[in-house]
Structure formats: structure tokens, C-alpha cells
């Protein structure tokens, strides 16, 4: 029989104790990261932390968060919807209880020390979610995000009344190249040509990544600079450009706030910034995390949708080069910009959620219509890499002036 301890703040739990059953790739379930999310009050969420024990041995941890989501994000924009929102500003806002954080990073926030505990842990968590949901008058509950093997492992949620539904895919890229040149040579011509044309806009034939101390602010040539997160002003600037990206995003479940970036940037050493810099001005920037033999592309900040430097594309190419140079075996590339990431060789991995309502009739409707409400995103399959033996001719497309500067 397992026992449970419940807390309402991550700060009530010793960091070493929470992290004791994690591995190096559980970056979004670390005590330090969850503290950032809680302290930043993202989506004004309420939190519940569950620690599950076999006698005195910690065997599972999870975080539950209760917050509002706006259903009108999924409804077509028309005069009726706009009119209703003016009359009833909170009409489309619903509260939901999530096994996970109020921010989407594609990782399940449920950690087991041993798979043998999966069934009983599912039962404990489901009971606790129903109890909290009743206390807070929340009908809708979900467990997110589960990879295929996790969906199978935690199928005990189905016995507790949850049903599986589609989430959006997660992009991963396996790194099997000794150099960026080798990576380029593995690509078919149209995809290789696109990369070379983008690199030409920053005066390079392959991404050259330098440290912050190596960068010359007086140089007029664009540069890819790997740096530590800066001070509060740097966090403000990243947030401003992140919000520019979010305003161009048609559908989003949550938006990270300024406090999140201020708190994140305080944790030196855990996070890195890959910046595209021109004349000492950061044109675009990506937060990346080294996690064992993986590199995580976490977030991007970019002023304009398009610019003369192809800055988003060149950040992606820079991340690939960085992964190769540091010996990473995989890049976790997130749940956005699917076509761009497919064109560089990343592949989608399906992710799922478990969903339930405490109201039987609403639960029946949601389950019956799950293929409409939670449709599967089917991405077009493309063949990026050359077949064995296919010839490769590398075009010369630029002069070397900025490359050698």
C-alpha cells in the first residue's frame, strides 16, 4: 500500500528530495524549474504537489495545476463570437485541473522510480484529482503530455474513468553526424540548398558559433553567439521579442509572463542563449538546455516574422551545429514550426493526453466527440536525407569576406 503526502508549494519540499528520483533529462520536472513556474504565477495557477511513498521510500512525484484556459482560441473568429466576448468577457474561459504545469514543454510531469508502481500511482493521482476538482468546483481534468510508451505505462488512468486523446506532435532530431559538413552532405539537394542560401544571408557556409567573449561588437558581420542569460534588462528584451512571436501564433493555450523570464535568467549555468547578433544587436534568440546527451530547443524570441538574415532558420541551423559540436545524440525541438524542423531532418513523435470530466453527461459528450475536439495532427511525410550512393555536389554560393572576418 502506497502513501501520499500533499503540498501546496514546491518550496515546502526539499530540492534534493524532489529531484532524487529524476534523471538528467527530466529538466522540466526539476525542483528549480517548477519553482520558476510557481513563483512566476503563470496563468495565476494554483498548485498541488503529490509525493508518493512505498514505506519511507519516495517512488513517484507529480504536480497538479488548476488554471483557466480560453476556449475561444479554438473557435473561428466571427461577429457572433466577438459580440458575445464583449457582452460576457469570461464566457469562453473555463477552469481545468491538469496533471502537469500550466505551460507546455512537451514533457509529462509524472515521475516514477519503478514501473511496477504505475497502476497504483494512477489510481492515487486520479482519486486526488477528483477530490481537488470537487473542492474547487472544477469539472475538467487532464494528464499531459504522454509519449506512446508513457500512454501504455499509465493506462491505469483509463480504469479510473479517463480517456486517451490526441495532443500535438513533438519534434525530435537524431544526431548521427561528425560535423556540420557531414550533415549537409547527407541532405537531398533542395533541403541542402535552402540551408546554404539562408547561411549566405549571415555570410557563412556553415554555422560558426562563438562564445560571448569572442564576439567583436564592432564587427559588421552577423554572428551566432552562445551566451549565458543576462540581467533583468536582457530578460525584458527576450520577453518583448517572445511576445512578438506569440502575437503571430494563431492558437496557444498559455503565454509565459515577464516574471518567468526574469526568474529563468537568474539561474545561470542551467540555460543558454543562442543569439544571432548584428552590430551588437540581438536579432533573434533561442533558449537551449543541455540535458545529458540531448540538446533542448526550449523557446525562441524574434521581433519580426521575416528579416534579411533568415534569423529563425539560422538559429535552427546553429542549434544543429551546436549539438554536433558538443556530442549530443538528439535535439528535442518542441511542438511548433513543424515544416521548418521536418526540412532539417527532425521527425514527429505523437503525444497524447488523458482527459475526463466529473460530470457524467459532459464526459460522455467529450469522449464521443474526442476525434473532433482533439483531432490528430497528421504531418506530411518528407524524405530529407539522400539515399546511400546518391551523388552530392556542394555549390559555391558566396564570397568569404564575412566568413573570415
GISULTA-V836567 format. One record per helix or strand of 2 or more residues. SS is the DSSP state (h for helix, s for strand). FROM is the first residue (numbers start at 1). TO is the last residue. Records with the same first field share a line. If there is no record, write none. Layout:
# GISULTA-V836567
SS = FROM-TO + FROM-TO
This chain:
# GISULTA-V836567
s = 3-7 + 46-54 + 57-70 + 93-99 + 110-112 + 140-147 + 163-166 + 170-174 + 209-211 + 223-228 + 271-278 + 281-291 + 294-302 + 330-334 + 347-349 + 351-357
h = 10-12 + 15-19 + 27-29 + 31-39 + 42-44 + 71-74 + 79-87 + 115-135 + 148-153 + 156-159 + 180-186 + 189-200 + 212-214 + 232-247 + 258-265 + 311-325 + 338-343 + 360-368 + 370-373
